[in-house]
Amino acid sequence: MSVLDTPRALVDRLRDAVRPPRPVYAHCDIPCGIYDPHEAQIAALTVLRMDQLIGELAMPAMDAKPEDRAAYASKLARYTAVKEQHSERVKQEVRVIWGDYFTADLAKQYPQVHDLTFRILKQASKARQGTGLADAQELLKLVQEFAEVFWQSKGAKTQRRPSLQKSGGELVGPA
């Protein structure tokens, strides 16, 4: 007997057929009110670092040993996978802040947030597709701009601090 065929499940299905349940609507996913563009910045720095590592990766010579070729292929695959995951993470983090935090009133005060979000989403896709450092640096720049708008919308002044990561770059946060 499956879980769907238990006496309780049969009674529930019969009750729902006779009297369908009312739809329930929520204001948002989880009304915690906690938003921070830090994760998007870290993800953008990771995309930049993966492109740096890919650029530094020496292609094995034609007469290289099979294990050297395998090591190269493995590193390239790992760097690419991590870059793609973090490009998508940038998009996810920015989409959540834009969609859940920036209310209609905030969007009126900061009208650039719509275009900036669109540009970040497009740039994250572009950075994901290639390995050009310029694309990754542009993604980081846009995410930093987004962080500045976010913190300004909370009434905070922002400052840039060195990320202290191997990729270099800065992190934007409240002053």
Secondary structure, 3 states (H helix, E strand, C coil): CCHHHCHHHHHHHHHHHHCCCCCCCCCCCCCCCCCCCHHHHHHHHHHHHHHHHHHHCCCCCCCCCHHHHHHHHHHHHHHHHHHHHHHHHHHHHHHHHHHHHCCHHHHHHCCHHHHHHHHHHHHHHHHHHCCCHHHHHHHHHHHHHHHHHHHHHCCCCEEEEECCCCCCCEEEEEC
